Amino acid sequence: MKNEIYLILSICISFLGCSDDSTSTPKDPMPIITTTAYKLTLSTEPEFQVGANLELNYFNDITVGVLNYSATNIKLITSANTETVILEGSDLKNITSFTSILKPSVVDNHSDTNAIDYNYIGLGQILKAKDNKIYGLYHGEWHDGSILPGNVPGFYGSIGLCISTDGGTSFSKSTTAVIPNLYDKNYNNEYADGGYGEPSLTFNSDSTAVYSYFVDHNRTGKGVNICMVKFNVLSTGTPDFEHCYFLNESNNFTTSIIRPKQIVAGIMGSSDAIFPHVTYNKKAKKYFMVYTLNAYTDFFTSGQPELSGIYIRTSNDGINWNTAPTKLITDFAIAFNTTSSFTWHPTLIYSNNDQSEGYLLYSKSKLGIAKESHKMWARKFTVN
């Protein structure tokens, strides 16, 4: 059965105000000047495993970035196990090699035991800027010995910056978080996970800002859900990652370090919205967000993944995500135990210039993490 989401684009102009504690570009007005109805449709073609012969495990464990996509070469960047790797091949069905390019600080620098990426560094989605550099936000982890469900190591997550000046062959990494957090790694939220993590980033519709979406693991009165910040783009085309603007509860951006608004969320005490990947689709003139819904009550009620799975939402401005979610894949959303299947970390990559087709990438374990690690799979989609 095809999964479809209809995107109704109507003639309208909306102006969103913006206030903050220092200079900030206003939220961009979004003139929508077409009346065409679009739909994102998953193909009836079967899913296929990506890089099945690489002997890699636990990948993709974050979003997936596209370094190159041509008729004869595809090069992707994501995390596998605890490090960041580049996957390469002639096409998505023939990924034949991988190279490790970023390792956690416990491997590279044993002396810095407080490094934000001491135990894990995962770089996925990237941006190619007008200054000829490639930028990405990495998910770093510091482990305290606690254990999450499925025997996954507990962590305090931080979001750092990676930059490449050689076309993606190598990346430098920041040693501090570019999205500051009110709570540090010593704060005890009484759970095995904390901090911020699993970032996605995209230019907004007119490339005047970078929007970043990430998961708030701080808990402390809230669920584990998706938040947002932005970074302005300078006149040179360089994103200004030195100044982070948080989206507050009034839908304004501020440079004050706050607990940001959760823009896509599950139901408190029932489900969490996690692992976002956001792109601005040129054909639909909409922002697309694919994410994982962890409806953890599924485990305790029917024992089946009824609500859990991968969903998609759309937005006119990348800030308000008020459209009803549409489920694309049904499965458990996390390794809740060692025997249940799970599917997580979705990514949309486009295979043509007008972004009318591409692939939904995701990672899954069919048999449970005790019998097999999660590995990358793909399914084709169209936007028409």
Summary of the structure (lengths in Angstrom):
residues: 384
radius of gyration: 19.5
end to end distance: 17.2
largest distance: 58.8
contacts: 1293
relative contact order: 0.15
helix: 3%
strand: 45%
